[in-house]
Amino acid sequence: MCSYFNGAGVLLSACILPIIAYMNIRTLCLLIAYLFLTSPVYAEEAQNETVQPASSGAAPSMSEKPRTEPNPNIARISDLLKIQDPITEVLHLDTGKDDEKLLAFYRSEGSGIKQGGIILFPDTETHTDWPDGLSELRKGLSDFGWYTLSIYLPSEKRPEIPERTLPVLSSIKPQAPPSEAESAEAGEGAEEPQTENTATEAPASTEKTETQSSNNSDTSSEQTNDETKADEKYEEQIYRLGTTASNHLTSEAGVDRLIILGVGTGAVWAAKYVEKFQAEQDLRLVMIDARQPISTDAPDLLEILPNLAVTIIDLHHSPQFNSRDAAAQEFPGQRLRLARHKRMNAYHQSRLPAQPVNWKSSNTRLLKHTRGLINTYIIKAEQEQRNIKLNNDEQADSEKAPG
C-alpha cells in the first residue's frame, strides 16, 4: 500500500512540477488562494461565522443623530458676550413675550450734556458691535452727550423651498393594458353609439379638474397666508425690540429725544419703526448706506419715506451721478428725487467721502460726518425752532392790550 501511494505521489509531482515551473509568482498565488477558498473546510467555517450572529441576535444599530442646521444667531451672541468692555453694559431686556430677550449694548453719555438717546439697528448678517462703522458710532456718539443702545436684530425667516409639483400630471392616471375579455367586449360594442358614455364621462372629468383646481387654490392661499404671517411676525418682533429699547432709554436715562439709526438693511426696518411710532414717541431717523433687503416680503423704503413727518438724515457712500441714466439707477438718487417731488423739507441727504483703504480712518470720518449732520439738522435746527417760537410768543404777549 505504501509503495502504491509513493508511486502516485511521484507521478503527481512529475505532472505538476513542470507546470509550476512555467507559472509566475502572481498566478501561483491566485491559484493557491482559489484552492483555499473553494476547500470544504473553509466554506464550513465561513457558514458557521455567518450563521452565528443571526442565532445570537441582531447587532445593535447605532442611533442616527437628527440633522441640525447651524444657527448663526446663537454663534454670534455667544461671541458677543465674550467682549470685555468696562464702559459698555450688556443688557438682556424682557420684550413682554415668553422666551424672548433683547440683547443690546448700552453706553451712557460721557460729556455731561444730555443730548438724547440713539437706538442703532445693524445691517443684515451683522451684530450690535460690528467693527465696520457701527461700533465706532455707538462708542463715539456716546462721548458727545448721547445715550447709545445698539440692539441685536434676528435674521429674517427665509422662505421655504416649494415642492416640485405638476398639477397636470395629477389628473392623468396610468392606464393598464386592456385584457382579452375587455378588448372583446369593446369590439362587440364598437358598433353601438357612444354618446351616452361620453356624456356620462365628461362631468366626471370636469369634477376632477374642479376639485383639483380648488385644492391648488387652497394650497396657494395657505402658502400666502403663511408668508404674510411670517412677515407680520418679523415686523411685530422688530416693533417689540424697538419699543423695549426706547422704554429702557426713557426710563433709565430720562431722555425724550430719540434717534433711530439704521445701517444697510437695518435702515429700512428703522424707517418702518419710525413710521409706526412717530405719533407716540419723539423720534428722528438717520440712515447710513440704506439698501433694500433681499426678501420680497420686506417693506419698500421708497413707500415709507413719504409717510414720515420727522427729521430724516440720509448718508451714503455711492458715487455722485451726473447723467439722467445714472440718477435713475442710483438708489440714493431715487430717494432724493422722491423727497423733492413730495416736498419733504425735513429730508437731508449727504454723500459721504470716499472710503480709504484703512477702515479705522474710514470709521473716524463716518463718525465726524454723522455727528456734524446731527448737530446741524437736529440739535441746532430744533434750538432755532424753539427760539423762533419763544420770540413769537413774546411778541404776541407784547401786542396784547393792557389789563
C-alpha positions as CSV (number, residue, x, y, z in Angstrom):
1,M,0.0,0.0,0.0
2,C,2.8,2.4,0.9
3,S,4.6,1.7,-2.3
4,Y,1.3,2.5,-4.2
5,F,1.0,6.0,-2.6
6,N,4.6,6.7,-3.1
7,G,4.3,5.9,-6.7
8,A,1.1,8.1,-7.1
9,G,2.9,11.0,-5.4
10,V,5.9,10.6,-7.7
11,L,3.5,10.6,-10.7
12,L,1.6,13.7,-9.4
13,S,4.8,15.6,-8.8
14,A,6.1,14.7,-12.2
15,C,2.9,16.2,-13.7
16,I,2.5,19.3,-11.6
17,L,6.1,20.5,-11.2
18,P,6.7,21.2,-14.9
19,I,3.5,23.3,-14.9
20,I,4.6,25.3,-11.8
21,A,8.0,26.0,-13.3
22,Y,6.3,27.9,-16.2
23,M,4.0,29.9,-13.9
24,N,4.9,33.2,-12.5
25,I,4.6,34.1,-8.8
26,R,1.4,36.1,-9.2
27,T,-0.5,33.4,-11.0
28,L,0.7,30.9,-8.4
29,C,-0.6,33.0,-5.5
30,L,-4.0,33.3,-7.2
31,L,-4.2,29.6,-7.7
32,I,-3.3,28.8,-4.1
33,A,-6.0,31.4,-2.9
34,Y,-8.6,29.8,-5.2
35,L,-7.9,26.3,-3.9
36,F,-8.0,27.5,-0.3
37,L,-11.3,29.4,-0.7
38,T,-13.0,26.5,-2.5
39,S,-12.0,24.0,0.1
40,P,-14.9,22.4,2.1
41,V,-13.2,23.2,5.4
42,Y,-13.1,27.0,4.7
43,A,-16.7,27.0,3.4
44,E,-17.9,25.3,6.5
45,E,-16.1,27.8,8.8
46,A,-17.5,30.8,6.8
47,Q,-21.0,29.4,7.0
48,N,-20.7,29.0,10.8
49,E,-19.5,32.6,11.1
50,T,-22.4,33.9,9.1
51,V,-25.0,31.9,10.9
52,Q,-23.7,32.6,14.4
53,P,-24.7,36.3,14.7
54,A,-28.1,35.6,13.3
55,S,-28.7,32.9,16.0
56,S,-27.3,35.1,18.8
57,G,-29.4,38.1,17.8
58,A,-29.1,41.2,15.6
59,A,-26.3,43.5,16.4
60,P,-27.4,46.8,18.0
61,S,-27.6,49.5,15.3
62,M,-26.1,52.9,16.0
63,S,-28.8,55.6,16.7
64,E,-28.6,58.2,14.0
65,K,-28.4,61.7,15.2
66,P,-31.0,64.1,13.8
67,R,-29.8,66.5,11.2
68,T,-29.5,70.1,12.6
69,E,-28.6,73.2,10.7
70,P,-26.2,75.7,12.3
71,N,-27.7,78.7,13.9
72,P,-25.7,81.8,13.2
73,N,-27.6,83.9,15.7
74,I,-26.5,81.7,18.6
75,A,-22.9,81.7,17.5
76,R,-22.8,85.5,17.1
77,I,-24.5,86.1,20.5
78,S,-22.0,83.7,22.3
79,D,-19.1,85.6,20.7
80,L,-20.6,89.0,21.6
81,L,-20.9,88.0,25.2
82,K,-17.2,87.4,25.3
83,I,-16.4,91.1,24.6
84,Q,-14.9,92.7,27.7
85,D,-15.7,96.4,27.7
86,P,-15.9,98.2,31.1
87,I,-17.9,101.1,29.8
88,T,-20.4,99.1,27.6
89,E,-23.2,97.4,29.5
90,V,-24.6,94.2,28.1
91,L,-28.4,94.1,28.5
92,H,-30.8,91.3,28.4
93,L,-34.2,93.0,28.4
94,D,-37.6,91.4,28.5
95,T,-39.7,92.2,25.5
96,G,-43.0,91.1,27.0
97,K,-43.1,87.8,25.1
98,D,-42.2,84.4,26.6
99,D,-38.7,83.2,25.9
100,E,-37.6,86.4,24.1
101,K,-34.9,88.6,25.3
102,L,-33.4,91.8,23.7
103,L,-29.6,91.6,23.6
104,A,-28.3,95.2,23.5
105,F,-25.0,97.1,24.1
106,Y,-25.7,100.2,26.2
107,R,-23.4,103.2,26.8
108,S,-24.2,106.2,28.9
109,E,-23.3,109.7,27.7
110,G,-19.8,110.9,28.7
111,S,-19.8,114.7,28.2
112,G,-22.1,115.9,30.9
113,I,-24.6,117.5,28.4
114,K,-27.5,115.2,27.8
115,Q,-28.5,115.4,24.1
116,G,-30.8,112.4,23.9
117,G,-30.7,108.7,23.0
118,I,-29.8,106.8,19.9
119,I,-31.0,103.3,19.0
120,L,-28.9,101.5,16.4
121,F,-30.3,99.0,14.0
122,P,-27.5,96.9,12.5
123,D,-27.3,95.5,8.9
124,T,-28.3,92.0,7.9
125,E,-25.9,89.3,8.9
126,T,-24.1,91.6,11.3
127,H,-24.3,92.3,15.0
128,T,-24.5,95.0,17.6
129,D,-20.8,95.7,17.7
130,W,-19.9,95.4,14.0
131,P,-16.4,96.9,13.6
132,D,-17.2,98.5,10.2
133,G,-18.9,101.7,11.3
134,L,-21.4,100.6,13.9
135,S,-19.0,100.1,16.7
136,E,-17.4,103.4,16.1
137,L,-20.8,105.2,16.0
138,R,-22.1,103.7,19.2
139,K,-18.9,104.5,21.1
140,G,-18.1,107.8,19.6
141,L,-21.5,109.4,19.8
142,S,-21.8,108.5,23.5
143,D,-18.8,110.8,24.1
144,F,-20.8,113.8,22.9
145,G,-23.9,113.6,25.1
146,W,-25.8,110.7,23.5
147,Y,-27.0,107.5,25.2
148,T,-26.4,104.8,22.7
149,L,-28.2,101.5,22.6
150,S,-27.2,99.0,19.9
151,I,-29.8,96.2,19.6
152,Y,-29.4,92.8,18.0
153,L,-31.8,92.1,15.2
154,P,-32.5,88.4,14.4
155,S,-32.2,87.1,10.9
156,E,-35.2,87.2,8.7
157,K,-37.0,83.9,8.1
158,R,-36.0,82.5,4.8
159,P,-38.8,81.3,2.5
160,E,-39.2,77.5,2.4
161,I,-38.3,75.7,-0.7
162,P,-41.5,74.8,-2.6
163,E,-42.3,71.2,-3.5
164,R,-41.9,70.3,-7.1
165,T,-45.4,69.5,-8.3
166,L,-47.1,69.4,-11.7
167,P,-50.9,69.7,-11.3
168,V,-51.5,68.5,-14.9
169,L,-49.9,65.1,-14.2
170,S,-52.0,64.5,-11.1
171,S,-55.2,64.2,-13.2
172,I,-53.5,61.8,-15.6
173,K,-53.5,58.3,-14.3
174,P,-51.5,55.5,-16.0
175,Q,-53.9,53.1,-17.7
176,A,-53.3,49.3,-17.6
177,P,-53.4,47.5,-21.0
178,P,-56.9,46.0,-21.6
179,S,-57.4,42.3,-21.1
180,E,-58.6,39.9,-23.7
181,A,-62.2,39.9,-22.3
182,E,-62.3,43.7,-22.2
183,S,-61.0,44.0,-25.8
184,A,-63.6,41.5,-26.9
185,E,-66.4,43.5,-25.2
186,A,-65.0,46.7,-26.7
187,G,-65.1,45.1,-30.2
188,E,-68.7,43.9,-29.8
189,G,-69.9,47.3,-28.6
190,A,-67.9,49.3,-31.2
191,E,-70.9,49.4,-33.5
192,E,-73.1,50.9,-30.8
193,P,-73.2,54.7,-30.4
194,Q,-71.2,56.0,-27.5
195,T,-72.9,59.3,-27.0
196,E,-74.2,58.2,-23.6
197,N,-70.7,57.1,-22.4
198,T,-69.1,60.4,-23.4
199,A,-71.9,62.3,-21.8
200,T,-71.5,60.5,-18.6
201,E,-67.7,60.6,-18.5
202,A,-67.5,64.4,-19.2
203,P,-68.9,65.5,-15.9
204,A,-66.6,63.2,-14.0
205,S,-63.6,64.7,-15.7
206,T,-64.8,68.2,-15.1
207,E,-65.4,67.4,-11.4
208,K,-61.9,66.1,-11.1
209,T,-60.5,69.3,-12.7
210,E,-62.7,71.5,-10.5
211,T,-61.7,69.7,-7.3
212,Q,-58.0,69.8,-8.3
213,S,-58.2,73.5,-9.1
214,S,-59.9,74.1,-5.7
215,N,-57.2,72.1,-3.9
216,N,-54.5,74.1,-5.8
217,S,-56.1,77.4,-4.9
218,D,-56.4,76.3,-1.2
219,T,-52.7,75.3,-1.0
220,S,-51.7,78.6,-2.7
221,S,-53.9,80.6,-0.3
222,E,-52.4,78.7,2.6
223,Q,-48.9,79.5,1.4
224,T,-49.7,83.2,1.0
225,N,-51.2,83.2,4.5
226,D,-48.1,81.6,5.9
227,E,-45.9,84.1,4.2
228,T,-48.0,87.0,5.5
229,K,-48.0,85.5,9.0
230,A,-44.2,85.1,8.9
231,D,-43.8,88.7,7.6
232,E,-46.1,90.0,10.3
233,K,-44.3,88.1,13.0
234,Y,-41.0,89.5,12.0
235,E,-42.4,93.1,11.9
236,E,-44.0,92.6,15.2
237,Q,-40.7,91.3,16.6
238,I,-39.0,94.5,15.3
239,Y,-41.6,96.6,16.9
240,R,-41.2,94.8,20.3
241,L,-37.4,95.1,20.2
242,G,-37.5,98.8,19.3
243,T,-40.2,99.5,21.9
244,T,-38.2,97.7,24.6
245,A,-35.1,99.7,23.7
246,S,-36.9,103.0,23.7
247,N,-38.6,102.3,27.0
248,H,-35.2,101.5,28.6
249,L,-33.7,104.8,27.4
250,T,-36.7,106.9,28.5
251,S,-36.9,105.2,31.9
252,E,-33.2,104.7,32.8
253,A,-31.6,107.7,31.0
254,G,-34.6,110.0,31.2
255,V,-34.3,111.2,27.6
256,D,-37.2,112.4,25.4
257,R,-35.3,112.9,22.1
258,L,-34.7,109.6,20.3
259,I,-32.8,109.0,17.1
260,I,-33.3,105.7,15.3
261,L,-30.1,105.0,13.3
262,G,-30.1,102.2,10.8
263,V,-27.2,100.8,8.8
264,G,-27.7,98.9,5.5
265,T,-30.9,96.9,5.6
266,G,-31.3,98.0,9.2
267,A,-32.2,101.4,7.8
268,V,-35.3,100.0,6.2
269,W,-36.5,98.5,9.5
270,A,-35.6,101.6,11.4
271,A,-37.7,103.7,9.0
272,K,-40.6,101.2,9.4
273,Y,-40.3,101.5,13.2
274,V,-40.4,105.3,12.9
275,E,-43.4,105.2,10.7
276,K,-45.2,103.0,13.2
277,F,-44.4,105.0,16.4
278,Q,-43.7,108.6,15.2
279,A,-47.0,109.8,16.7
280,E,-46.3,108.2,20.1
281,Q,-42.6,108.9,20.5
282,D,-40.3,111.9,19.8
283,L,-38.3,110.2,17.0
284,R,-35.8,111.1,14.3
285,L,-34.3,108.9,11.6
286,V,-30.7,108.6,10.4
287,M,-29.9,106.2,7.6
288,I,-26.4,105.1,6.6
289,D,-25.9,103.3,3.2
290,A,-29.5,102.2,3.2
291,R,-30.3,99.3,0.9
292,Q,-33.4,97.3,0.3
293,P,-33.5,93.8,1.9
294,I,-33.3,90.8,-0.5
295,S,-36.6,89.4,0.8
296,T,-39.5,90.3,-1.3
297,D,-41.8,90.5,1.8
298,A,-39.7,93.3,3.3
299,P,-41.2,96.8,3.3
300,D,-40.2,99.2,0.5
301,L,-38.2,102.2,1.7
302,L,-39.5,104.4,-1.1
303,E,-43.0,103.8,0.1
304,I,-42.2,104.5,3.8
305,L,-40.3,107.8,3.4
306,P,-43.3,110.0,2.2
307,N,-45.2,108.9,5.3
308,L,-42.6,110.2,7.8
309,A,-43.1,113.6,9.4
310,V,-39.8,113.6,11.3
311,T,-36.3,114.8,10.5
312,I,-34.5,112.4,8.2
313,I,-30.7,112.3,7.5
314,D,-29.7,110.1,4.6
315,L,-26.0,109.3,4.4
316,H,-24.4,107.2,1.6
317,H,-21.1,106.3,0.0
318,S,-22.5,106.0,-3.5
319,P,-20.6,107.8,-6.3
320,Q,-22.0,111.1,-7.4
321,F,-24.2,110.8,-10.5
322,N,-24.1,113.3,-13.4
323,S,-26.5,111.9,-16.1
324,R,-30.1,111.0,-16.2
325,D,-29.4,107.3,-16.6
326,A,-27.1,107.2,-13.5
327,A,-29.7,109.0,-11.5
328,A,-32.4,106.5,-12.5
329,Q,-30.2,103.6,-11.5
330,E,-28.9,105.1,-8.3
331,F,-30.9,104.2,-5.3
332,P,-29.9,107.3,-3.3
333,G,-30.8,109.4,-6.3
334,Q,-34.3,107.9,-6.3
335,R,-34.7,108.8,-2.7
336,L,-33.5,112.4,-3.3
337,R,-35.8,112.8,-6.3
338,L,-38.7,111.4,-4.3
339,A,-38.1,113.8,-1.4
340,R,-38.0,116.8,-3.8
341,H,-41.2,115.6,-5.6
342,K,-43.0,115.2,-2.2
343,R,-41.5,118.4,-0.9
344,M,-40.1,116.7,2.2
345,N,-38.4,119.7,3.8
346,A,-37.2,117.6,6.8
347,Y,-35.3,115.3,4.5
348,H,-31.5,115.9,4.2
349,Q,-29.2,113.7,2.1
350,S,-25.4,113.9,2.1
351,R,-22.8,111.9,0.3
352,L,-20.0,110.6,2.5
353,P,-16.4,110.9,1.4
354,A,-14.8,108.0,-0.4
355,Q,-13.7,105.3,1.9
356,P,-9.9,105.0,2.3
357,V,-8.0,101.7,2.4
358,N,-7.7,101.8,6.2
359,W,-11.0,101.0,7.7
360,K,-10.2,102.7,11.0
361,S,-9.7,106.1,9.4
362,S,-12.9,105.4,7.4
363,N,-14.8,104.9,10.7
364,T,-13.4,108.2,12.0
365,R,-14.6,110.1,9.0
366,L,-18.0,108.4,9.3
367,L,-18.3,109.5,13.0
368,K,-17.3,113.1,12.3
369,H,-19.7,113.4,9.4
370,T,-22.6,111.8,11.2
371,R,-22.1,113.9,14.3
372,G,-21.8,117.1,12.3
373,L,-25.1,116.5,10.5
374,I,-26.9,115.5,13.7
375,N,-25.7,118.8,15.3
376,T,-26.8,120.8,12.2
377,Y,-30.2,119.3,11.3
378,I,-31.4,118.1,14.7
379,I,-29.8,119.9,17.7
380,K,-29.3,123.4,16.1
381,A,-32.4,123.3,13.9
382,E,-34.6,122.4,16.9
383,Q,-33.0,125.0,19.0
384,E,-33.7,127.6,16.3
385,Q,-37.3,126.5,16.1
386,R,-37.6,126.9,19.9
387,N,-36.1,130.4,19.8
388,I,-38.5,131.4,17.0
389,K,-41.4,130.0,18.9
390,L,-40.3,131.9,22.1
391,N,-39.9,135.1,20.2
392,N,-43.3,134.7,18.6
393,D,-44.9,134.1,21.9
394,E,-43.2,137.1,23.5
395,Q,-44.2,139.3,20.6
396,A,-47.8,138.0,20.8
397,D,-47.8,138.8,24.6
398,S,-46.5,142.3,24.0
399,E,-49.1,143.1,21.4
400,K,-51.9,142.3,23.8
401,A,-53.9,145.2,25.2
402,P,-53.1,146.2,28.8
403,G,-55.3,144.7,31.5
